[in-house]
Amino acid sequence: MNFREFLKTSYTPWHAVKNIESMLAEYDAIRLEEADPYDSAENDWGGPQSSLTLEPATLYYVKRGGSIIIFRTGEVGHEKFAVVASHTDSPCFKLKENAALSDGNFTRLNAEPYGGGLWYTFFDRPLKLAGRVVRPSPDNKFAIRSELFESPFDIVLPSLAIHQNREANEKFSPNLQIELPLLSLGKTDFEGLLGGAVAYDLFAVPDAEPFESGANGEFLSSPRLDDLAGVYASVKAILDAVPMSGTTQVCACLEAEEIGSRTYAGAGGDFLRSALKGIAAGMRAPCGFRRSLLLSLDNAHSLHPNHPEACDPTNRAVMGGGIVIKGHAGGAYTTNAMTSAMIKTVFRRAGVPFQTFFNRSDARSGSTLGNISLSEVCIPSVDIGLAQLAMHSAVETMAAGDLDALLSGLGAFFGFDLHYFDDSAVVYRDEND
């Protein structure tokens, strides 16, 4: 699956996971079920008493909700992890239960904001209903099952005309309980459209084809670049990686980052920790968290050509400038001097371009998977991403060529043997490097 198709069809975290599974199928990845090797006494997947044995130099994966963790065991033994973590969700509108709201003339959908979207950009453009629906099983009336859903039609969130809202160009502050997507003329049986669903997690998401712009086609615009660019690149990188001796390579694509990651499959839950401890148990080895390194992969704000004043004067990222290494004094990003130096060394030795980013000191910084996951998995980490414009817009923009830099950088990360000792580190490819 190419990048554009992945962006277009990964409407929700569950769709992204399905697309990732289709990519894994080409590499004969082995699926593991959490329920099979689960050790309830230790409350960790695998657990120290697990009968699960993982083979060296083998590609595995495990799913939970809208998250998926892919890993390749080392050729010999298990000493540490090389982890790349990204997120599968993006801002949109989530439908409430009993979503159909009809006045006889129109049917609208009762929805609430999911994440911190740039909401004015969602008006007057095609939106698709997508997510999962839960239906009774046809084989057992007492059983239910979850199925992916995407509507065969688009809907729209209509603006109020400028003639009826003369201040629209001076200020835009929509009441998101009043401004609702338009489903149909007249009254529509919404539950019937869902095929008898008992419940659902459905979202109104941008339905737009990724497109190039610029005199030389140098820009790529699409919904969900934050953070499907990171998801796609990390999956491709681990699929193409060569097994390393003593290192388990891990790609964690996790749901719910845009709403704080506090879900059972998000970075604030135990999924990543349980998986890493289960891997170590399956390899009959200690976890080695302190010797590991985690890349928290989420996009960064590019210098905006119309608003350069919005950026820090000396640490401003630019589209086309390669991978962004992000820092923050308050810990919103997890990068420190040691982890920054380690990843810079990897990138330099691989010839991968990189740049640094800090927010303005008078601006509030968003957080990423890195600092949230630290409460569950205490691994030294560094925040990286790609520079983009219009973050959290219905359509975001990046430099098309930066994806190649990210693929190269993640490939280099998975290909270098990193030894971290808290106040020192060694970065090398092999014994002769």
C-alpha positions as CSV (number, residue, x, y, z in Angstrom):
1,M,0.0,0.0,0.0
2,N,1.4,3.4,-1.0
3,F,1.4,6.4,1.3
4,R,-1.4,8.3,-0.5
5,E,-3.7,5.3,-0.3
6,F,-2.9,4.8,3.3
7,L,-3.7,8.5,4.1
8,K,-7.0,8.3,2.1
9,T,-8.4,5.1,3.6
10,S,-7.1,5.2,7.2
11,Y,-10.2,7.2,8.2
12,T,-10.1,6.0,11.9
13,P,-7.6,4.1,14.1
14,W,-9.4,0.8,13.3
15,H,-9.1,1.5,9.6
16,A,-5.4,2.3,10.0
17,V,-4.8,-1.0,11.9
18,K,-6.6,-2.9,9.1
19,N,-4.4,-1.2,6.5
20,I,-1.3,-2.0,8.5
21,E,-2.3,-5.6,8.8
22,S,-2.6,-5.8,5.0
23,M,1.0,-4.5,4.8
24,L,2.1,-7.1,7.3
25,A,0.5,-9.9,5.4
26,E,3.1,-9.4,2.6
27,Y,5.9,-10.1,5.1
28,D,4.4,-13.2,6.8
29,A,4.2,-11.5,10.2
30,I,2.9,-13.8,12.9
31,R,-0.1,-12.5,14.9
32,L,-0.1,-13.1,18.6
33,E,-3.3,-12.9,20.7
34,E,-3.0,-11.2,24.1
35,A,-5.6,-13.5,25.6
36,D,-3.6,-16.7,24.9
37,P,-0.3,-16.1,26.7
38,Y,-1.8,-13.7,29.2
39,D,-0.7,-14.2,32.8
40,S,-3.3,-12.7,35.1
41,A,-1.2,-13.2,38.2
42,E,1.4,-10.8,36.8
43,N,-1.1,-8.6,34.9
44,D,1.3,-8.6,31.9
45,W,1.0,-10.1,28.5
46,G,3.3,-13.1,28.4
47,G,4.4,-12.7,32.0
48,P,7.4,-14.5,33.6
49,Q,5.5,-17.8,33.7
50,S,4.5,-17.6,30.1
51,S,4.8,-20.7,27.9
52,L,5.1,-18.5,24.9
53,T,8.5,-18.8,23.2
54,L,9.5,-16.2,20.6
55,E,11.8,-17.2,17.8
56,P,14.9,-15.0,17.1
57,A,14.9,-12.7,14.0
58,T,11.1,-13.1,13.5
59,L,8.4,-10.5,12.8
60,Y,5.3,-10.6,15.1
61,Y,2.4,-8.3,15.9
62,V,-0.4,-7.9,18.5
63,K,-3.5,-5.7,18.3
64,R,-5.7,-4.0,20.9
65,G,-8.5,-1.7,19.9
66,G,-7.3,0.9,17.5
67,S,-3.7,0.1,18.3
68,I,-1.1,-2.3,16.9
69,I,2.4,-3.2,18.1
70,I,4.8,-4.8,15.6
71,F,8.1,-6.2,16.7
72,R,11.1,-8.1,15.2
73,T,13.1,-10.1,17.7
74,G,16.9,-9.9,17.6
75,E,19.1,-12.5,15.9
76,V,20.7,-13.5,19.2
77,G,19.4,-13.0,22.7
78,H,17.5,-9.9,23.9
79,E,19.2,-7.0,25.7
80,K,17.1,-4.0,24.8
81,F,14.4,-2.4,22.7
82,A,14.5,0.1,19.8
83,V,11.0,1.6,19.9
84,V,9.2,3.9,17.5
85,A,5.8,5.1,18.8
86,S,3.2,7.0,16.7
87,H,-0.5,7.6,16.9
88,T,-3.4,6.4,14.7
89,D,-6.0,9.0,15.4
90,S,-6.6,12.6,14.2
91,P,-9.1,15.4,15.2
92,C,-12.6,15.0,13.8
93,F,-16.2,14.8,15.1
94,K,-17.5,11.7,17.1
95,L,-21.2,10.8,16.9
96,K,-23.1,10.4,20.1
97,E,-25.6,7.6,20.7
98,N,-29.0,8.4,19.2
99,A,-27.3,10.6,16.7
100,A,-30.1,11.3,14.3
101,L,-31.7,14.7,15.0
102,S,-34.6,15.6,12.8
103,D,-37.0,18.6,12.6
104,G,-39.0,17.2,9.7
105,N,-37.2,19.3,7.1
106,F,-33.6,17.9,7.7
107,T,-31.8,15.2,9.6
108,R,-28.6,16.2,11.3
109,L,-26.1,14.1,13.3
110,N,-25.6,14.9,17.0
111,A,-21.8,14.9,17.2
112,E,-19.1,16.2,19.6
113,P,-15.5,17.3,18.9
114,Y,-12.8,14.6,19.1
115,G,-9.5,16.2,19.9
116,G,-8.5,19.8,19.3
117,G,-9.4,20.4,15.6
118,L,-9.0,23.6,13.6
119,W,-12.7,23.5,13.3
120,Y,-13.4,26.2,10.7
121,T,-11.6,24.0,8.2
122,F,-14.1,21.2,8.6
123,F,-17.0,23.3,7.3
124,D,-18.3,23.0,3.7
125,R,-16.1,20.1,2.7
126,P,-16.9,16.4,2.2
127,L,-17.0,14.4,5.4
128,K,-17.4,10.6,5.6
129,L,-18.9,8.6,8.4
130,A,-16.4,6.0,9.5
131,G,-15.4,3.9,12.5
132,R,-16.8,0.6,13.9
133,V,-20.3,-0.7,14.5
134,V,-21.2,-3.5,16.9
135,R,-23.8,-5.9,15.7
136,P,-25.4,-9.2,16.9
137,S,-23.6,-12.2,15.5
138,P,-25.8,-14.0,12.9
139,D,-24.6,-17.3,14.3
140,N,-25.5,-16.6,18.0
141,K,-28.1,-14.2,19.1
142,F,-26.3,-13.7,22.4
143,A,-23.0,-12.8,20.8
144,I,-21.9,-9.5,19.4
145,R,-19.1,-8.5,17.1
146,S,-17.4,-5.4,15.9
147,E,-17.1,-4.5,12.2
148,L,-15.5,-1.7,10.3
149,F,-17.8,0.8,8.8
150,E,-17.5,3.6,6.2
151,S,-20.5,5.3,4.6
152,P,-21.0,5.0,0.9
153,F,-21.9,8.7,0.9
154,D,-20.5,12.0,2.1
155,I,-22.0,14.5,4.4
156,V,-21.3,18.2,5.0
157,L,-21.1,20.6,7.9
158,P,-22.7,23.8,6.4
159,S,-21.6,27.3,7.2
160,L,-24.0,30.1,7.9
161,A,-23.9,32.5,4.9
162,I,-21.9,35.7,5.2
163,H,-25.2,37.7,4.7
164,Q,-26.6,36.1,7.9
165,N,-23.4,36.2,9.9
166,R,-21.6,39.5,9.0
167,E,-18.9,38.9,11.6
168,A,-17.8,35.6,10.2
169,N,-14.6,37.1,8.7
170,E,-13.8,39.0,11.9
171,K,-14.2,36.1,14.4
172,F,-15.1,32.4,14.2
173,S,-16.3,30.8,17.3
174,P,-18.8,28.0,16.5
175,N,-21.0,26.5,19.1
176,L,-20.3,22.8,18.3
177,Q,-23.6,21.7,19.8
178,I,-25.5,23.8,17.3
179,E,-23.2,23.4,14.3
180,L,-23.9,19.8,13.3
181,P,-23.3,17.7,10.1
182,L,-26.2,17.5,7.7
183,L,-27.3,13.9,6.9
184,S,-30.3,14.2,4.7
185,L,-33.5,16.1,3.6
186,G,-36.5,15.0,5.6
187,K,-36.3,12.2,8.2
188,T,-33.9,9.3,7.7
189,D,-33.7,6.0,9.5
190,F,-30.1,6.4,10.7
191,E,-30.0,3.1,12.6
192,G,-31.2,1.4,9.4
193,L,-28.2,2.8,7.6
194,L,-26.0,1.0,10.1
195,G,-27.6,-2.4,9.5
196,G,-29.0,-3.0,13.0
197,A,-26.0,-1.9,15.0
198,V,-26.4,-2.3,18.8
199,A,-23.7,0.4,19.4
200,Y,-21.1,2.3,17.4
201,D,-17.9,4.4,17.5
202,L,-18.5,6.5,14.5
203,F,-16.8,9.7,13.4
204,A,-17.3,12.4,10.7
205,V,-13.9,12.5,9.1
206,P,-12.5,14.5,6.1
207,D,-13.0,12.6,2.9
208,A,-10.4,14.2,0.5
209,E,-7.9,12.8,-1.9
210,P,-4.3,13.7,-1.0
211,F,-2.9,16.1,-3.6
212,E,0.3,17.8,-4.6
213,S,0.8,21.5,-4.9
214,G,3.6,24.0,-5.6
215,A,5.3,24.9,-8.8
216,N,7.3,21.6,-8.7
217,G,4.8,19.5,-6.8
218,E,6.9,19.8,-3.7
219,F,4.0,20.0,-1.2
220,L,1.7,17.2,-0.2
221,S,-1.7,18.1,1.3
222,S,-4.0,15.5,2.9
223,P,-6.2,14.8,5.9
224,R,-4.5,13.0,8.8
225,L,-0.9,13.8,8.0
226,D,-0.6,14.2,11.8
227,D,0.1,11.4,12.6
228,L,-0.4,8.9,9.7
229,A,2.8,10.1,8.2
230,G,4.6,8.8,11.3
231,V,2.5,5.6,11.4
232,Y,3.2,4.8,7.7
233,A,6.9,5.5,7.9
234,S,7.4,3.5,11.1
235,V,5.6,0.5,9.7
236,K,7.6,0.6,6.5
237,A,10.8,1.0,8.4
238,I,10.3,-2.0,10.6
239,L,9.2,-4.1,7.7
240,D,12.3,-3.3,5.8
241,A,14.7,-3.5,8.8
242,V,17.3,-6.2,9.2
243,P,17.3,-8.1,12.5
244,M,19.9,-6.8,15.0
245,S,21.8,-8.9,17.5
246,G,20.6,-8.3,21.0
247,T,17.9,-5.7,20.1
248,T,14.2,-6.1,19.6
249,Q,12.8,-3.6,17.1
250,V,9.4,-2.3,18.0
251,C,6.8,-0.2,16.1
252,A,3.9,0.9,18.3
253,C,1.0,2.6,16.6
254,L,-1.4,3.7,19.3
255,E,-4.9,5.2,19.5
256,A,-6.4,8.1,21.3
257,E,-3.3,10.5,21.4
258,E,-5.5,13.4,20.4
259,I,-7.7,13.0,23.5
260,G,-4.9,12.3,26.0
261,S,-4.2,8.6,25.4
262,R,-6.1,7.6,28.5
263,T,-7.8,4.5,26.9
264,Y,-7.1,0.8,27.4
265,A,-5.2,0.7,24.1
266,G,-3.6,4.2,24.3
267,A,-0.1,5.2,25.4
268,G,-1.6,6.0,28.9
269,G,-2.7,2.4,29.3
270,D,-0.7,-0.7,29.8
271,F,-0.6,-2.0,26.2
272,L,2.9,-1.0,25.4
273,R,4.3,-2.0,28.8
274,S,2.6,-5.4,28.7
275,A,3.8,-6.1,25.2
276,L,7.4,-5.2,26.0
277,K,7.4,-7.3,29.1
278,G,5.8,-10.1,27.2
279,I,8.5,-9.9,24.5
280,A,11.2,-10.2,27.2
281,A,9.4,-13.1,28.8
282,G,9.0,-14.9,25.5
283,M,12.8,-14.4,24.9
284,R,13.5,-15.6,28.5
285,A,15.4,-12.3,29.1
286,P,15.2,-9.2,31.4
287,C,13.3,-6.2,29.9
288,G,16.3,-3.9,29.6
289,F,14.3,-0.7,29.6
290,R,17.2,1.4,30.8
291,R,19.4,0.3,27.9
292,S,16.6,1.0,25.4
293,L,15.6,4.0,23.4
294,L,12.1,5.2,22.3
295,L,11.4,7.6,19.5
296,S,8.1,9.4,20.1
297,L,7.1,10.2,16.5
298,D,4.6,13.1,16.0
299,N,4.7,16.0,13.6
300,A,5.9,19.5,14.4
301,H,4.9,23.0,13.3
302,S,6.8,24.3,10.3
303,L,7.8,27.9,9.9
304,H,4.7,29.5,8.4
305,P,5.7,31.9,5.6
306,N,2.9,34.2,6.4
307,H,3.4,34.1,10.2
308,P,7.1,33.8,11.0
309,E,6.5,35.5,14.3
310,A,4.7,32.4,15.5
311,C,8.1,30.5,15.7
312,D,11.0,30.5,18.1
313,P,13.8,32.7,16.7
314,T,16.6,30.0,16.7
315,N,14.8,26.6,16.8
316,R,12.3,26.8,13.9
317,A,11.6,23.9,11.7
318,V,11.1,24.2,8.0
319,M,9.3,21.9,5.6
320,G,12.0,20.3,3.4
321,G,14.6,20.5,6.2
322,G,14.4,16.8,7.2
323,I,13.5,15.2,10.5
324,V,12.6,17.5,13.4
325,I,14.0,16.9,16.9
326,K,11.7,18.5,19.4
327,G,12.6,19.8,22.9
328,H,10.7,21.5,25.7
329,A,11.8,22.6,29.2
330,G,8.5,21.6,30.7
331,G,8.7,18.0,29.6
332,A,5.9,18.2,26.9
333,Y,8.6,16.6,24.7
334,T,10.9,14.0,26.3
335,T,14.1,14.8,24.6
336,N,17.2,15.4,26.8
337,A,20.8,16.1,25.9
338,M,21.8,12.4,25.9
339,T,18.9,11.2,23.8
340,S,19.2,14.1,21.5
341,A,22.9,13.4,20.9
342,M,22.2,9.8,20.4
343,I,19.6,10.3,17.6
344,K,21.7,13.1,16.0
345,T,24.6,10.7,15.9
346,V,22.5,8.0,14.2
347,F,21.2,10.5,11.6
348,R,24.6,12.1,10.9
349,R,26.2,8.7,10.4
350,A,23.4,7.7,8.0
351,G,23.5,11.1,6.2
352,V,19.9,11.9,7.2
353,P,19.0,15.6,7.4
354,F,17.6,16.9,10.7
355,Q,16.7,20.1,12.5
356,T,15.6,21.2,16.0
357,F,12.3,22.7,17.2
358,F,11.3,24.5,20.3
359,N,8.0,26.4,20.7
360,R,8.1,30.0,21.6
361,S,8.6,30.5,25.3
362,D,5.3,32.4,25.6
363,A,3.3,29.7,23.7
364,R,1.6,26.6,25.2
365,S,3.1,23.4,24.0
366,G,1.1,20.3,23.1
367,S,2.2,16.9,24.5
368,T,3.0,13.7,22.6
369,L,3.1,9.9,23.2
370,G,6.5,10.1,24.7
371,N,5.7,11.9,28.0
372,I,2.4,10.0,28.4
373,S,4.0,6.6,27.9
374,L,6.7,7.4,30.4
375,S,4.1,6.8,33.2
376,E,3.9,3.2,32.0
377,V,7.2,2.5,30.3
378,C,10.2,4.3,31.7
379,I,12.5,4.2,28.6
380,P,14.9,7.0,27.7
381,S,13.2,8.8,24.8
382,V,13.4,11.6,22.2
383,D,10.6,13.4,20.4
384,I,10.9,13.6,16.6
385,G,8.6,14.3,13.6
386,L,8.2,16.1,10.3
387,A,7.5,19.8,9.8
388,Q,4.0,20.6,8.6
389,L,1.6,23.4,8.2
390,A,-2.0,23.7,9.3
391,M,-1.8,21.0,12.1
392,H,-5.2,19.7,13.1
393,S,-6.8,21.1,10.0
394,A,-9.1,19.0,7.9
395,V,-6.3,19.2,5.3
396,E,-2.7,19.5,6.4
397,T,0.4,20.2,4.3
398,M,4.0,18.8,4.4
399,A,6.9,18.7,2.1
400,A,6.6,15.6,0.0
401,G,10.3,14.8,0.1
402,D,10.4,14.8,3.9
403,L,8.8,11.4,4.0
404,D,12.0,9.9,2.4
405,A,14.1,11.5,5.1
406,L,11.9,10.0,7.8
407,L,12.0,6.6,6.2
408,S,15.8,6.8,6.0
409,G,16.1,8.1,9.6
410,L,13.9,5.4,11.0
411,G,15.7,2.7,9.0
412,A,18.9,4.0,10.4
413,F,17.5,3.9,14.0
414,F,16.5,0.3,13.6
415,G,19.8,-0.5,12.0
416,F,22.2,0.9,14.6
417,D,23.1,-0.8,17.8
418,L,22.5,1.7,20.6
419,H,24.0,1.2,24.1
420,Y,22.7,3.7,26.6
421,F,24.4,4.1,30.0
422,D,22.5,7.1,31.5
423,D,25.5,9.5,31.3
424,S,27.2,7.9,28.2
425,A,26.3,6.0,25.1
426,V,27.8,4.0,22.3
427,V,26.3,4.2,18.8
428,Y,27.6,1.6,16.2
429,R,26.5,-0.7,13.4
430,D,28.7,-3.7,14.2
431,E,31.9,-4.7,16.0
432,N,34.1,-3.3,13.3
433,D,32.3,0.0,12.9
